[in-house]
Amino acid sequence: MAGPTPLKILINEVKTLSLAHDQVRSFRYGLFLDVITESAIDYTLVHLYVRQAPKSNDSKTFILELAVMDRVDEGNKNLVDVESNTLQIWQDIYDAIQYSPRWQDVGVIDTNVIAQKFLHKGKDRVTGWGADIPLEIYGGAGYCESPFFGYDFNDTSTPSTTENEINFKGLFIGTDEEFPEITIDADNAGTYTSISDDGGSGSIELNINSGGYGAFVNPTTLSVGDTFQVRRTTFTADGFFKLTGTF
């Protein structure tokens, strides 16, 4: 059976990078206007859409539509904070793609990109920053074998991959005990084989399809339409959990 296409691997690589950022809580791939009409989005959100992928003999240049957004409160009470935070997150992700050794081994951004601010009303009123990023992928760089475990900015190795890794990361903010219920979509469906956390959240328990909370079971298969919640036993500060598996 043929392996995943470079486009699918690129999408998952951007997703992995985005969810590794400690201020990002969700990632969506698709048309922008479709994404912002979704209900129950967990902000801050990174949006990606690949609009163009022309091919030459030695490389492929993907045009990445990359945006970072957050909800704006009624009366614009948090507008300045949201604009500032989303711009910084967008710049962090852009800098990682442009300068980190891992991405340098994949391809290059061959032009200066300037983020543009936007304000849109869908299910939520959101603002943030976005831009089209032309990313030239090296034809012979072993890109299809890039690893997707955690996120190591200095990793330029090309290990053998027989499966495609997925990660789901959730953030506990402040004294939150539970992470909001998640409905599994095509980007998150798969078989999860391990769970990790920040080390200060006590025990992490999962409630899958309202079946009651319990310890993580290896393996745990989550299909499109399944729901799950996550809670921790120590909730005195920010924390996170991350599920790792394969699709």
VEXFI-895689 format. One record per residue (C-alpha): residue number from 0; residue in one letter; z negated, x negated, y. Coordinates in Angstrom, 3 decimals, decimal comma, padded with zeros to 6 digits. Each point is the difference from the previous one (the first is absolute). Last residue first. Example, Ala and Ser with C-alpha at 12.3 -4.5 7.8 and 13.67 -1.06 7.14 Angstrom:
# VEXFI-895689
<site><resi>1</resi><resn>S</resn><pz>-007,140</pz><px>-013,670</px><py>-001,060</py></site>
<site><resi>0</resi><resn>A</resn><pz>-000,660</pz><px>001,370</px><py>-003,440</py></site>
END
This chain:
# VEXFI-895689
<site><resi>246</resi><resn>F</resn><pz>-012,136</pz><px>003,646</px><py>006,848</py></site>
<site><resi>245</resi><resn>T</resn><pz>-002,704</pz><px>-002,610</px><py>-000,520</py></site>
<site><resi>244</resi><resn>G</resn><pz>-003,663</pz><px>-000,342</px><py>000,858</py></site>
<site><resi>243</resi><resn>T</resn><pz>-002,478</pz><px>-000,917</px><py>002,703</py></site>
<site><resi>242</resi><resn>L</resn><pz>-002,553</pz><px>002,280</px><py>001,648</py></site>
<site><resi>241</resi><resn>K</resn><pz>-001,663</pz><px>-001,234</px><py>003,173</py></site>
<site><resi>240</resi><resn>F</resn><pz>-003,315</pz><px>001,012</px><py>001,552</py></site>
<site><resi>239</resi><resn>F</resn><pz>-001,246</pz><px>-000,543</px><py>003,524</py></site>
<site><resi>238</resi><resn>G</resn><pz>-003,053</pz><px>-000,414</px><py>002,188</py></site>
<site><resi>237</resi><resn>D</resn><pz>-001,426</pz><px>000,728</px><py>003,436</py></site>
<site><resi>236</resi><resn>A</resn><pz>-003,795</pz><px>000,144</px><py>000,167</py></site>
<site><resi>235</resi><resn>T</resn><pz>-003,093</pz><px>001,764</px><py>-001,399</py></site>
<site><resi>234</resi><resn>F</resn><pz>001,682</pz><px>001,855</px><py>-002,827</py></site>
<site><resi>233</resi><resn>T</resn><pz>-001,365</pz><px>-001,256</px><py>-003,323</py></site>
<site><resi>232</resi><resn>T</resn><pz>000,734</pz><px>002,298</px><py>-002,959</py></site>
<site><resi>231</resi><resn>R</resn><pz>003,738</pz><px>000,229</px><py>000,592</py></site>
<site><resi>230</resi><resn>R</resn><pz>002,424</pz><px>002,919</px><py>-000,252</py></site>
<site><resi>229</resi><resn>V</resn><pz>003,659</pz><px>000,398</px><py>-000,930</py></site>
<site><resi>228</resi><resn>Q</resn><pz>002,047</pz><px>003,173</px><py>-000,177</py></site>
<site><resi>227</resi><resn>F</resn><pz>002,998</pz><px>000,796</px><py>-002,147</py></site>
<site><resi>226</resi><resn>T</resn><pz>002,918</pz><px>002,371</px><py>-000,186</py></site>
<site><resi>225</resi><resn>D</resn><pz>002,946</pz><px>000,114</px><py>-002,390</py></site>
<site><resi>224</resi><resn>G</resn><pz>003,283</pz><px>001,315</px><py>001,396</py></site>
<site><resi>223</resi><resn>V</resn><pz>002,104</pz><px>-002,992</px><py>-001,063</py></site>
<site><resi>222</resi><resn>S</resn><pz>-001,722</pz><px>-001,657</px><py>-002,950</py></site>
<site><resi>221</resi><resn>L</resn><pz>-003,119</pz><px>-002,171</px><py>-000,179</py></site>
<site><resi>220</resi><resn>T</resn><pz>-000,672</pz><px>-001,967</px><py>-003,188</py></site>
<site><resi>219</resi><resn>T</resn><pz>-003,394</pz><px>-001,670</px><py>-000,357</py></site>
<site><resi>218</resi><resn>P</resn><pz>-000,148</pz><px>-002,995</px><py>-002,352</py></site>
<site><resi>217</resi><resn>N</resn><pz>-002,728</pz><px>-001,179</px><py>000,223</py></site>
<site><resi>216</resi><resn>V</resn><pz>-002,599</pz><px>002,604</px><py>000,972</py></site>
<site><resi>215</resi><resn>F</resn><pz>-001,616</pz><px>-000,049</px><py>003,452</py></site>
<site><resi>214</resi><resn>A</resn><pz>-003,551</pz><px>001,351</px><py>-000,043</py></site>
<site><resi>213</resi><resn>G</resn><pz>-000,556</pz><px>003,737</px><py>000,337</py></site>
<site><resi>212</resi><resn>Y</resn><pz>000,158</pz><px>002,860</px><py>002,436</py></site>
<site><resi>211</resi><resn>G</resn><pz>000,950</pz><px>003,482</px><py>-001,128</py></site>
<site><resi>210</resi><resn>G</resn><pz>003,205</pz><px>001,499</px><py>-001,382</py></site>
<site><resi>209</resi><resn>S</resn><pz>001,311</pz><px>001,042</px><py>003,413</py></site>
<site><resi>208</resi><resn>N</resn><pz>003,463</pz><px>-001,411</px><py>-000,844</py></site>
<site><resi>207</resi><resn>I</resn><pz>-001,472</pz><px>-003,501</px><py>-000,177</py></site>
<site><resi>206</resi><resn>N</resn><pz>-003,440</pz><px>-000,703</px><py>001,480</py></site>
<site><resi>205</resi><resn>L</resn><pz>-000,452</pz><px>-003,767</px><py>000,211</py></site>
<site><resi>204</resi><resn>E</resn><pz>-003,154</pz><px>-002,116</px><py>000,321</py></site>
<site><resi>203</resi><resn>I</resn><pz>-000,659</pz><px>-003,303</px><py>001,792</py></site>
<site><resi>202</resi><resn>S</resn><pz>-003,438</pz><px>-001,533</px><py>-000,524</py></site>
<site><resi>201</resi><resn>G</resn><pz>-001,656</pz><px>-001,818</px><py>002,892</py></site>
<site><resi>200</resi><resn>S</resn><pz>001,997</pz><px>-000,185</px><py>003,219</py></site>
<site><resi>199</resi><resn>G</resn><pz>-000,731</pz><px>-003,618</px><py>000,941</py></site>
<site><resi>198</resi><resn>G</resn><pz>002,420</pz><px>-001,887</px><py>-002,239</py></site>
<site><resi>197</resi><resn>D</resn><pz>003,109</pz><px>000,972</px><py>001,967</py></site>
<site><resi>196</resi><resn>D</resn><pz>001,602</pz><px>001,745</px><py>-002,954</py></site>
<site><resi>195</resi><resn>S</resn><pz>002,093</pz><px>-000,546</px><py>-003,124</py></site>
<site><resi>194</resi><resn>I</resn><pz>001,555</pz><px>002,304</px><py>-002,617</py></site>
<site><resi>193</resi><resn>S</resn><pz>002,089</pz><px>-000,853</px><py>-003,036</py></site>
<site><resi>192</resi><resn>T</resn><pz>002,571</pz><px>001,439</px><py>-002,416</py></site>
<site><resi>191</resi><resn>Y</resn><pz>001,822</pz><px>002,691</px><py>001,961</py></site>
<site><resi>190</resi><resn>T</resn><pz>002,964</pz><px>001,682</px><py>-001,668</py></site>
<site><resi>189</resi><resn>G</resn><pz>002,500</pz><px>001,415</px><py>002,459</py></site>
<site><resi>188</resi><resn>A</resn><pz>000,598</pz><px>002,435</px><py>002,826</py></site>
<site><resi>187</resi><resn>N</resn><pz>-000,692</pz><px>-001,365</px><py>003,492</py></site>
<site><resi>186</resi><resn>D</resn><pz>003,455</pz><px>-000,058</px><py>001,610</py></site>
<site><resi>185</resi><resn>A</resn><pz>001,112</pz><px>003,166</px><py>-001,818</py></site>
<site><resi>184</resi><resn>D</resn><pz>-002,878</pz><px>002,001</px><py>001,452</py></site>
<site><resi>183</resi><resn>I</resn><pz>-003,628</pz><px>000,307</px><py>-001,086</py></site>
<site><resi>182</resi><resn>T</resn><pz>-002,113</pz><px>002,470</px><py>001,962</py></site>
<site><resi>181</resi><resn>I</resn><pz>-002,998</pz><px>-001,699</px><py>001,591</py></site>
<site><resi>180</resi><resn>E</resn><pz>-003,382</pz><px>001,554</px><py>000,710</py></site>
<site><resi>179</resi><resn>P</resn><pz>-001,819</pz><px>-001,656</px><py>002,903</py></site>
<site><resi>178</resi><resn>F</resn><pz>-002,045</pz><px>-003,155</px><py>-000,812</py></site>
<site><resi>177</resi><resn>E</resn><pz>-003,657</pz><px>000,790</px><py>-000,559</py></site>
<site><resi>176</resi><resn>E</resn><pz>-003,268</pz><px>-001,510</px><py>001,205</py></site>
<site><resi>175</resi><resn>D</resn><pz>001,107</pz><px>-000,634</px><py>003,575</py></site>
<site><resi>174</resi><resn>T</resn><pz>-002,642</pz><px>-002,034</px><py>001,858</py></site>
<site><resi>173</resi><resn>G</resn><pz>002,400</pz><px>-001,990</px><py>002,167</py></site>
<site><resi>172</resi><resn>I</resn><pz>003,562</pz><px>000,419</px><py>-001,268</py></site>
<site><resi>171</resi><resn>F</resn><pz>000,718</pz><px>-000,207</px><py>-003,728</py></site>
<site><resi>170</resi><resn>L</resn><pz>003,513</pz><px>-001,358</px><py>-000,406</py></site>
<site><resi>169</resi><resn>G</resn><pz>002,431</pz><px>000,738</px><py>-002,828</py></site>
<site><resi>168</resi><resn>K</resn><pz>002,438</pz><px>-002,329</px><py>-001,733</py></site>
<site><resi>167</resi><resn>F</resn><pz>002,562</pz><px>001,004</px><py>-002,626</py></site>
<site><resi>166</resi><resn>N</resn><pz>001,891</pz><px>-002,823</px><py>-001,638</py></site>
<site><resi>165</resi><resn>I</resn><pz>003,135</pz><px>000,009</px><py>-002,111</py></site>
<site><resi>164</resi><resn>E</resn><pz>001,406</pz><px>-002,667</px><py>-002,301</py></site>
<site><resi>163</resi><resn>N</resn><pz>003,389</pz><px>000,070</px><py>-001,615</py></site>
<site><resi>162</resi><resn>E</resn><pz>000,156</pz><px>-001,169</px><py>-003,582</py></site>
<site><resi>161</resi><resn>T</resn><pz>001,773</pz><px>-002,863</px><py>-001,802</py></site>
<site><resi>160</resi><resn>T</resn><pz>-000,522</pz><px>-002,514</px><py>002,765</py></site>
<site><resi>159</resi><resn>S</resn><pz>000,470</pz><px>-003,744</px><py>-000,488</py></site>
<site><resi>158</resi><resn>P</resn><pz>-001,680</pz><px>-001,897</px><py>002,800</py></site>
<site><resi>157</resi><resn>T</resn><pz>001,926</pz><px>-001,134</px><py>003,090</py></site>
<site><resi>156</resi><resn>S</resn><pz>-002,423</pz><px>-001,892</px><py>002,206</py></site>
<site><resi>155</resi><resn>T</resn><pz>000,014</pz><px>000,151</px><py>003,800</py></site>
<site><resi>154</resi><resn>D</resn><pz>-003,566</pz><px>001,216</px><py>000,453</py></site>
<site><resi>153</resi><resn>N</resn><pz>-001,328</pz><px>-001,056</px><py>003,393</py></site>
<site><resi>152</resi><resn>F</resn><pz>-000,544</pz><px>003,534</px><py>001,375</py></site>
<site><resi>151</resi><resn>D</resn><pz>-001,879</pz><px>001,040</px><py>-003,138</py></site>
<site><resi>150</resi><resn>Y</resn><pz>-000,116</pz><px>003,776</px><py>-000,364</py></site>
<site><resi>149</resi><resn>G</resn><pz>-001,634</pz><px>001,813</px><py>-002,887</py></site>
<site><resi>148</resi><resn>F</resn><pz>002,371</pz><px>-000,282</px><py>-002,964</py></site>
<site><resi>147</resi><resn>F</resn><pz>003,634</pz><px>000,783</px><py>000,825</py></site>
<site><resi>146</resi><resn>P</resn><pz>001,784</pz><px>-003,138</px><py>-001,108</py></site>
<site><resi>145</resi><resn>S</resn><pz>003,592</pz><px>-000,746</px><py>001,103</py></site>
<site><resi>144</resi><resn>E</resn><pz>002,425</pz><px>000,013</px><py>-002,940</py></site>
<site><resi>143</resi><resn>C</resn><pz>002,808</pz><px>001,907</px><py>001,680</py></site>
<site><resi>142</resi><resn>Y</resn><pz>-000,173</pz><px>-002,498</px><py>002,846</py></site>
<site><resi>141</resi><resn>G</resn><pz>001,021</pz><px>-002,954</px><py>-002,120</py></site>
<site><resi>140</resi><resn>A</resn><pz>001,377</pz><px>-001,642</px><py>003,125</py></site>
<site><resi>139</resi><resn>G</resn><pz>003,648</pz><px>000,066</px><py>-001,023</py></site>
<site><resi>138</resi><resn>G</resn><pz>001,439</pz><px>002,675</px><py>002,268</py></site>
<site><resi>137</resi><resn>Y</resn><pz>-002,433</pz><px>-000,592</px><py>002,820</py></site>
<site><resi>136</resi><resn>I</resn><pz>-001,007</pz><px>003,229</px><py>001,697</py></site>
<site><resi>135</resi><resn>E</resn><pz>000,825</pz><px>000,353</px><py>003,698</py></site>
<site><resi>134</resi><resn>L</resn><pz>-002,500</pz><px>002,313</px><py>001,662</py></site>
<site><resi>133</resi><resn>P</resn><pz>001,201</pz><px>001,941</px><py>003,043</py></site>
<site><resi>132</resi><resn>I</resn><pz>-003,087</pz><px>001,737</px><py>001,461</py></site>
<site><resi>131</resi><resn>D</resn><pz>000,462</pz><px>003,369</px><py>001,717</py></site>
<site><resi>130</resi><resn>A</resn><pz>-003,030</pz><px>000,746</px><py>002,151</py></site>
<site><resi>129</resi><resn>G</resn><pz>-003,204</pz><px>002,007</px><py>000,132</py></site>
<site><resi>128</resi><resn>W</resn><pz>-003,153</pz><px>000,646</px><py>001,961</py></site>
<site><resi>127</resi><resn>G</resn><pz>-002,584</pz><px>002,741</px><py>-000,010</py></site>
<site><resi>126</resi><resn>T</resn><pz>-000,727</pz><px>003,558</px><py>000,975</py></site>
<site><resi>125</resi><resn>V</resn><pz>-000,769</pz><px>003,090</px><py>-002,014</py></site>
<site><resi>124</resi><resn>R</resn><pz>-000,510</pz><px>003,707</px><py>000,613</py></site>
<site><resi>123</resi><resn>D</resn><pz>-000,619</pz><px>001,433</px><py>-003,440</py></site>
<site><resi>122</resi><resn>K</resn><pz>002,009</pz><px>002,380</px><py>-002,173</py></site>
<site><resi>121</resi><resn>G</resn><pz>002,906</pz><px>-001,344</px><py>002,040</py></site>
<site><resi>120</resi><resn>K</resn><pz>-000,225</pz><px>-000,989</px><py>003,660</py></site>
<site><resi>119</resi><resn>H</resn><pz>001,341</pz><px>-003,379</px><py>001,014</py></site>
<site><resi>118</resi><resn>L</resn><pz>-000,930</pz><px>-002,831</px><py>002,382</py></site>
<site><resi>117</resi><resn>F</resn><pz>001,859</pz><px>-003,309</px><py>-000,226</py></site>
<site><resi>116</resi><resn>K</resn><pz>-000,473</pz><px>-003,595</px><py>001,155</py></site>
<site><resi>115</resi><resn>Q</resn><pz>002,729</pz><px>-002,593</px><py>-000,606</py></site>
<site><resi>114</resi><resn>A</resn><pz>-000,499</pz><px>-003,281</px><py>-001,867</py></site>
<site><resi>113</resi><resn>I</resn><pz>002,115</pz><px>-002,974</px><py>001,032</py></site>
<site><resi>112</resi><resn>V</resn><pz>001,907</pz><px>-001,975</px><py>-002,637</py></site>
<site><resi>111</resi><resn>N</resn><pz>001,376</pz><px>-003,524</px><py>000,477</py></site>
<site><resi>110</resi><resn>T</resn><pz>002,830</pz><px>-000,747</px><py>-002,384</py></site>
<site><resi>109</resi><resn>D</resn><pz>000,498</pz><px>-001,703</px><py>-003,372</py></site>
<site><resi>108</resi><resn>I</resn><pz>-002,887</pz><px>001,534</px><py>-001,913</py></site>
<site><resi>107</resi><resn>V</resn><pz>000,088</pz><px>-002,173</px><py>-003,095</py></site>
<site><resi>106</resi><resn>G</resn><pz>000,014</pz><px>000,289</px><py>-003,766</py></site>
<site><resi>105</resi><resn>V</resn><pz>-002,100</pz><px>000,014</px><py>-003,159</py></site>
<site><resi>104</resi><resn>D</resn><pz>-001,569</pz><px>-003,475</px><py>-000,017</py></site>
<site><resi>103</resi><resn>Q</resn><pz>-000,795</pz><px>000,440</px><py>003,682</py></site>
<site><resi>102</resi><resn>W</resn><pz>-001,779</pz><px>003,207</px><py>-001,018</py></site>
<site><resi>101</resi><resn>R</resn><pz>-002,507</pz><px>-001,818</px><py>-002,189</py></site>
<site><resi>100</resi><resn>P</resn><pz>-000,255</pz><px>-002,899</px><py>002,437</py></site>
<site><resi>99</resi><resn>S</resn><pz>-001,191</pz><px>002,347</px><py>002,778</py></site>
<site><resi>98</resi><resn>Y</resn><pz>001,942</pz><px>-000,108</px><py>003,280</py></site>
<site><resi>97</resi><resn>Q</resn><pz>002,268</pz><px>002,987</px><py>000,609</py></site>
<site><resi>96</resi><resn>I</resn><pz>-001,334</pz><px>002,492</px><py>-002,537</py></site>
<site><resi>95</resi><resn>A</resn><pz>-003,624</pz><px>-000,868</px><py>000,818</py></site>
<site><resi>94</resi><resn>D</resn><pz>000,745</pz><px>000,100</px><py>003,738</py></site>
<site><resi>93</resi><resn>Y</resn><pz>001,530</pz><px>003,483</px><py>-000,338</py></site>
<site><resi>92</resi><resn>I</resn><pz>-003,035</pz><px>001,274</px><py>-001,899</py></site>
<site><resi>91</resi><resn>D</resn><pz>-002,437</pz><px>-001,349</px><py>002,593</py></site>
<site><resi>90</resi><resn>Q</resn><pz>002,184</pz><px>001,224</px><py>002,877</py></site>
<site><resi>89</resi><resn>W</resn><pz>000,038</pz><px>003,545</px><py>-001,389</py></site>
<site><resi>88</resi><resn>I</resn><pz>-003,777</pz><px>-000,143</px><py>-000,461</py></site>
<site><resi>87</resi><resn>Q</resn><pz>-000,483</pz><px>-001,192</px><py>003,592</py></site>
<site><resi>86</resi><resn>L</resn><pz>002,297</pz><px>002,704</px><py>001,368</py></site>
<site><resi>85</resi><resn>T</resn><pz>-001,799</pz><px>002,649</px><py>-002,044</py></site>
<site><resi>84</resi><resn>N</resn><pz>-003,384</pz><px>-001,058</px><py>001,373</py></site>
<site><resi>83</resi><resn>S</resn><pz>001,000</pz><px>-000,083</px><py>003,672</py></site>
<site><resi>82</resi><resn>E</resn><pz>001,901</pz><px>003,297</px><py>000,003</py></site>
<site><resi>81</resi><resn>V</resn><pz>-002,780</pz><px>001,686</px><py>-001,963</py></site>
<site><resi>80</resi><resn>D</resn><pz>-002,708</pz><px>-001,296</px><py>002,360</py></site>
<site><resi>79</resi><resn>V</resn><pz>001,962</pz><px>001,090</px><py>003,082</py></site>
<site><resi>78</resi><resn>L</resn><pz>000,649</pz><px>003,487</px><py>-001,402</py></site>
<site><resi>77</resi><resn>N</resn><pz>-003,559</pz><px>000,702</px><py>-001,212</py></site>
<site><resi>76</resi><resn>K</resn><pz>-000,835</pz><px>002,835</px><py>002,386</py></site>
<site><resi>75</resi><resn>N</resn><pz>003,624</pz><px>001,165</px><py>000,206</py></site>
<site><resi>74</resi><resn>G</resn><pz>-001,193</pz><px>003,544</px><py>000,797</py></site>
<site><resi>73</resi><resn>E</resn><pz>-000,039</pz><px>000,944</px><py>-003,664</py></site>
<site><resi>72</resi><resn>D</resn><pz>-000,274</pz><px>-003,111</px><py>-002,137</py></site>
<site><resi>71</resi><resn>V</resn><pz>002,991</pz><px>-002,202</px><py>-000,780</py></site>
<site><resi>70</resi><resn>R</resn><pz>000,630</pz><px>-000,778</px><py>-003,676</py></site>
<site><resi>69</resi><resn>D</resn><pz>001,087</pz><px>-003,480</px><py>-001,034</py></site>
<site><resi>68</resi><resn>M</resn><pz>003,274</pz><px>-001,841</px><py>-000,411</py></site>
<site><resi>67</resi><resn>V</resn><pz>001,596</pz><px>-003,217</px><py>-001,251</py></site>
<site><resi>66</resi><resn>A</resn><pz>003,785</pz><px>-000,205</px><py>-000,261</py></site>
<site><resi>65</resi><resn>L</resn><pz>002,591</pz><px>-002,018</px><py>-001,937</py></site>
<site><resi>64</resi><resn>E</resn><pz>003,686</pz><px>000,946</px><py>-000,218</py></site>
<site><resi>63</resi><resn>L</resn><pz>001,180</pz><px>-002,896</px><py>-002,146</py></site>
<site><resi>62</resi><resn>I</resn><pz>003,671</pz><px>-000,957</px><py>000,285</py></site>
<site><resi>61</resi><resn>F</resn><pz>000,788</pz><px>-001,875</px><py>-003,216</py></site>
<site><resi>60</resi><resn>T</resn><pz>002,304</pz><px>-002,991</px><py>000,145</py></site>
<site><resi>59</resi><resn>K</resn><pz>001,258</pz><px>-001,081</px><py>-003,400</py></site>
<site><resi>58</resi><resn>S</resn><pz>000,930</pz><px>-003,577</px><py>-000,776</py></site>
<site><resi>57</resi><resn>D</resn><pz>002,463</pz><px>-002,403</px><py>-001,579</py></site>
<site><resi>56</resi><resn>N</resn><pz>003,302</pz><px>001,832</px><py>-000,427</py></site>
<site><resi>55</resi><resn>S</resn><pz>-000,706</pz><px>002,538</px><py>002,712</py></site>
<site><resi>54</resi><resn>K</resn><pz>-001,705</pz><px>003,388</px><py>-000,309</py></site>
<site><resi>53</resi><resn>P</resn><pz>-000,871</pz><px>002,696</px><py>002,529</py></site>
<site><resi>52</resi><resn>A</resn><pz>-003,388</pz><px>001,736</px><py>-000,485</py></site>
<site><resi>51</resi><resn>Q</resn><pz>-000,715</pz><px>002,571</px><py>002,688</py></site>
<site><resi>50</resi><resn>R</resn><pz>-002,642</pz><px>002,599</px><py>000,783</py></site>
<site><resi>49</resi><resn>V</resn><pz>-002,988</pz><px>-001,213</px><py>-001,971</py></site>
<site><resi>48</resi><resn>Y</resn><pz>-002,932</pz><px>002,235</px><py>000,918</py></site>
<site><resi>47</resi><resn>L</resn><pz>-003,596</pz><px>-001,068</px><py>000,383</py></site>
<site><resi>46</resi><resn>H</resn><pz>-003,042</pz><px>001,760</px><py>001,465</py></site>
<site><resi>45</resi><resn>V</resn><pz>-003,460</pz><px>-001,553</px><py>000,284</py></site>
<site><resi>44</resi><resn>L</resn><pz>-002,777</pz><px>002,558</px><py>000,530</py></site>
<site><resi>43</resi><resn>T</resn><pz>-003,460</pz><px>-000,334</px><py>001,602</py></site>
<site><resi>42</resi><resn>Y</resn><pz>-000,673</pz><px>002,764</px><py>-000,986</py></site>
<site><resi>41</resi><resn>D</resn><pz>-000,474</pz><px>002,068</px><py>-003,167</py></site>
<site><resi>40</resi><resn>I</resn><pz>002,753</pz><px>002,600</px><py>000,062</py></site>
<site><resi>39</resi><resn>A</resn><pz>-001,226</pz><px>003,504</px><py>-000,799</py></site>
<site><resi>38</resi><resn>S</resn><pz>003,269</pz><px>001,828</px><py>000,747</py></site>
<site><resi>37</resi><resn>E</resn><pz>003,455</pz><px>-001,524</px><py>000,025</py></site>
<site><resi>36</resi><resn>T</resn><pz>002,189</pz><px>000,713</px><py>003,050</py></site>
<site><resi>35</resi><resn>I</resn><pz>-000,292</pz><px>-003,597</px><py>001,179</py></site>
<site><resi>34</resi><resn>V</resn><pz>001,613</pz><px>-001,304</px><py>-003,193</py></site>
<site><resi>33</resi><resn>D</resn><pz>003,049</pz><px>002,258</px><py>000,100</py></site>
<site><resi>32</resi><resn>L</resn><pz>000,776</pz><px>-000,945</px><py>003,604</py></site>
<site><resi>31</resi><resn>F</resn><pz>-000,251</pz><px>-003,689</px><py>-000,871</py></site>
<site><resi>30</resi><resn>L</resn><pz>002,330</pz><px>000,155</px><py>-003,003</py></site>
<site><resi>29</resi><resn>G</resn><pz>-001,609</pz><px>-001,554</px><py>-003,046</py></site>
<site><resi>28</resi><resn>Y</resn><pz>-002,647</pz><px>-002,434</px><py>-001,188</py></site>
<site><resi>27</resi><resn>R</resn><pz>-003,660</pz><px>000,675</px><py>000,702</py></site>
<site><resi>26</resi><resn>F</resn><pz>-003,018</pz><px>-002,288</px><py>000,088</py></site>
<site><resi>25</resi><resn>S</resn><pz>-003,607</pz><px>001,034</px><py>000,578</py></site>
<site><resi>24</resi><resn>R</resn><pz>-003,388</pz><px>-001,425</px><py>001,028</py></site>
<site><resi>23</resi><resn>V</resn><pz>000,888</pz><px>-002,995</px><py>002,152</py></site>
<site><resi>22</resi><resn>Q</resn><pz>-002,822</pz><px>-001,680</px><py>001,943</py></site>
<site><resi>21</resi><resn>D</resn><pz>-000,873</pz><px>-002,595</px><py>-002,672</py></site>
<site><resi>20</resi><resn>H</resn><pz>003,593</pz><px>-001,145</px><py>-000,421</py></site>
<site><resi>19</resi><resn>A</resn><pz>000,709</pz><px>-000,403</px><py>-003,738</py></site>
<site><resi>18</resi><resn>L</resn><pz>001,518</pz><px>003,494</px><py>000,058</py></site>
<site><resi>17</resi><resn>S</resn><pz>002,834</pz><px>-001,256</px><py>002,208</py></site>
<site><resi>16</resi><resn>L</resn><pz>000,781</pz><px>-003,090</px><py>-002,079</py></site>
<site><resi>15</resi><resn>T</resn><pz>000,111</pz><px>001,977</px><py>-003,248</py></site>
<site><resi>14</resi><resn>K</resn><pz>002,198</pz><px>002,682</px><py>001,579</py></site>
<site><resi>13</resi><resn>V</resn><pz>002,362</pz><px>-002,629</px><py>001,428</py></site>
<site><resi>12</resi><resn>E</resn><pz>000,295</pz><px>-001,539</px><py>-003,485</py></site>
<site><resi>11</resi><resn>N</resn><pz>000,466</pz><px>003,423</px><py>-001,596</py></site>
<site><resi>10</resi><resn>I</resn><pz>002,893</pz><px>000,818</px><py>002,315</py></site>
<site><resi>9</resi><resn>L</resn><pz>001,592</pz><px>-003,409</px><py>-000,620</py></site>
<site><resi>8</resi><resn>I</resn><pz>-000,287</pz><px>000,458</px><py>-003,782</py></site>
<site><resi>7</resi><resn>K</resn><pz>001,730</pz><px>003,373</px><py>000,215</py></site>
<site><resi>6</resi><resn>L</resn><pz>002,784</pz><px>-001,468</px><py>002,147</py></site>
<site><resi>5</resi><resn>P</resn><pz>000,416</pz><px>-003,063</px><py>-002,253</py></site>
<site><resi>4</resi><resn>T</resn><pz>000,695</pz><px>002,400</px><py>-002,907</py></site>
<site><resi>3</resi><resn>P</resn><pz>-002,529</pz><px>000,400</px><py>-002,808</py></site>
<site><resi>2</resi><resn>G</resn><pz>000,760</pz><px>-001,551</px><py>-003,385</py></site>
<site><resi>1</resi><resn>A</resn><pz>002,817</pz><px>001,022</px><py>-002,321</py></site>
<site><resi>0</resi><resn>M</resn><pz>-000,893</pz><px>001,336</px><py>-003,441</py></site>
END
